[in-house]
Amino acid sequence: MKAVDHVRRIVRLTGEFFEDRWFDLTRNVRTSGDTSLLAAGIAAEDFHDSEYYVPARPRHIRQALREMPVQDVTGFSYVDLGSGKGRTLFVAAELPFKQIIGVELSCLLHQQACANIHSFRSSTQGCRHITSLHQNAKDFTFPEGHIVLYLFNPFGSATMQCVLNNLKASLQRRPCHIIIILLWPRCGDQVAAIEGMHLRCETRQYQIFEVHTS
């Protein structure tokens, strides 16, 4: 690695460290720090289709939310599958969502998210109905009404397909407006394969899809 690249990496990592700590400090939460699958208590049989917890940068989440094809989210539920300690829930809470739901497979991370929800304080809070569920994303039943679904590579393609099959079934039962945000996307092709799904925005950091049925 060239010296200049090494310096840039140090500057980037330092900036990310202080961004994480500032986010937690100003909101009275603890969402920073990576957590391995073993440390998170994930069962060995689930290792093959799980990813370890890495909190997303708050600015990346906000950038994606700003690019959503709708700006009035008062009638939308925000759902984060693989929500970890809850960081994206608290960023989403800056907007007036109808409700915010995190779904987390790890009991340990879920418990940390619940503690964070209890202690969370923010002067910019737009949504106060925040919930963390200890559940496998494959078994999650999507809420009725419009949804913003957020994923930051929480699992592999097999679990993703189960989630998308459930989402399609939900769409067939109750037509609605769904926006899907993939941060640092790996499974965009699977989302794009849903009938009626449209790619609305694509950058190196995220893809945003939309389907609106009636």
Secondary structure, DSSP 8 states (H G I E B T S, - for coil): --HHHHHHHHHHHHHHHHHHHHHHHHHT----S-B-TTTTT--GGGGGGB--B----HHHHHHHHHTSS-S--TTEEEEEET-TTSHHHHHHTTS--SEEEEEES-HHHHHHHHHHHHH---TT-----EEEEES-GGG----SSEEEEEESS-B-HHHHHHHHHHHHHHHHHS--EEEEEEES-S-HHHHHTSTT-EEEEE-SSEEEEEEE--
